[in-house]
């Protein structure tokens, strides 16, 4: 289905300097949708851009009282690997990011946080997606039963700061959201 952009007569974002002329939804799934946009740049040149529309997500750095961090090994079908990551998950409609962070920590890691503090946000892949990731530090952790969703294959891993940094240097921690979240955390400590 092709529809004119909601602001076809003016730039979608004046800072960017382009105008959306046409918007077509090419895929709708349970997590995201894909739009094919026909745009005009500031010189009037026409181009096509495919954009992934995502509801947003969180990632949580969970720190135990002894200073160690709760991480996960998560089987990722898209890359065919099991990755070392901080727990994460997508925002549900109307759900504040801090609530999502607490829910994901409980479901994936089996910890309830007494404190959840925002560390910052970033776009995961702004070249083709609008997903904004909200990063939180969770402390005052209490162990509870995990509640994994169907299809999740996740192992909990507890690591010291030096072990996380060694994994980054060795190239064994390659998950982008976890790397960015770690940088936000380190910048504040």
N, C-alpha and C positions, 0 to 999 in steps of 0.2 A: 504494500500500500504506500503510495507516495502522497505526501502532504506538504504544502508550503511551510517553511519555517515560521515559528510564532512571531518573529521579528524580521520578516523578509525585506522590509524597506529600510532597516537600520542595522548597524553592526551588532552581532551577537555580543561582542565585548569590544568596546571602543579602544581599549588598550591594545588589543590584538590587531585590530584594523581589518577585519573581514566581515562579510555579510553572509548569513545562511540563507540561501535561495530556496533550498528544498531539503526535506528530511524524510527518509524512508526507513522504517524499522525492518531489518532483514532477519533478525533472530530475537526470539524472546524465550528465555529459559528460567529455571527456578532461582538462579543467582544474579544474572545480569541480562541485559538486552544489547543488541548491536544496532546502531543507526548508521546509515549511509547518508552523508551530507554532501550536497552540492553547494560550494561556497565561492564567493568572489573575494579576492584579496584587495588590498588598498589601491592597487593599480587596475582593478577591474578584471583581472585574469581569473578564469573559472577553473576550479579543481574539485576533485572528489576526495572526501576524507571519511574513513570508517572509524566510528567511535564506540567503545564499549562503555555503556552506562551502568554503573555499579552503585548500590545503595550506601557504600562506605563500610569500613571494617575497623576493628581494634586489634592491637597486639599488646600483650601484658608481660612486663618484666616482673616476675614474682620473686621476692627476696625473702629468704628464711631469716630467722633471728640470728643465726650464726654467720650471716653474710653470703651464704651460697645462694645460687639462683636455680629456680625450677624451670627446666626446659623440657622439650619433647623431641622425640624422633618420630617423624610423621611421614607415612608412605604417601608420596605425591604421584598420582597417576600421570599428570601432564608431563612430567620430566622423567618418569620411570625410575625414580630414586627415593630412598628414605632420607629425609633432610633433618638436620638439627635446627630447631626453631624455638622461638618463644611462642607460647600459645596465642591463638588468634581466632577471629571469627567475624562474620558479617553482621552489620546492624540489622535488626528487625524493624519493621515500620513503626515509627513513633517511639522507639526505644532509645533513651539517652546513651551515648557511648560509654559512660562509666558503668551503667547497669550491664551493658553488653560485656564489658571487660570482666566484671565479677562473675557473670554467668559462664563465660567461656573458661575462666580459670577453674571454676567448680567442675564443669563438664569434662574438660580435657585433662586437667592435672589432679583433680581431687583435693583442692584447697579452697577454703573460704577466706577472703581477705578482710581484716579489720580496718584497713586503710587502703584506698585506691586514689592515687594522685596523678593528675595529667602531666605528661612530660612534653607533649607537643603533637603536631600533626605533619603529615607530608602526603604528596600524591605518589602513588606507587609506580605508575607508568604514564605520565601526562602526554606522551607522544601519541597515545591511542586510547587512553582510558581516563575517566573522571573519578576513579576510586580514590577517596581520601582515607588515609589510615590514621586513627587516633591511638596514641601511645600512652600507656599508663604504667606506673610503678605500684605494685601491690605488696603490702607488708602486713605484719601481724597475722600471719597465716595459721589457719587451723585445718588439720587434715579432715577430709570428709570422703564419702564414696564418690568415685567418678561416675559420670553419666555420658558415656560416649554415644554418639549418634550412629545409626546404621551406616556401615561402610567406612567408619573411621578406624584406622589401624595406627594407634598412638601408644608409644612407650614414654613414661616419665623418666627424665634424667636430671640429676642434681649435680651442678657444676660450680666450682669456685670461679671467681673473677679471672684469675690467671689462666684457668683451663679454657674459659670462653675466649680470651684474647689469643691463646695459643691456637685454638681452632680457627680463628679468623686468619691469623698469620699463615697457618698451614693450608688454608683453602678448603677446610672441611666444614666450615660454617659458611654456606653460600646463599642462604635464603635472604633475599633483599630486604624484606620487612624487618627481619631480625637484626640485620646489620645496621639499618637506619635507626631502629629503636635503640640499639646499643649505643650508637653515636649520640643520640639525644640524651640518654642516661649519663654517659661519660661526661658530656659537656656540662652537666648540672652537678657533678660530684667533685 
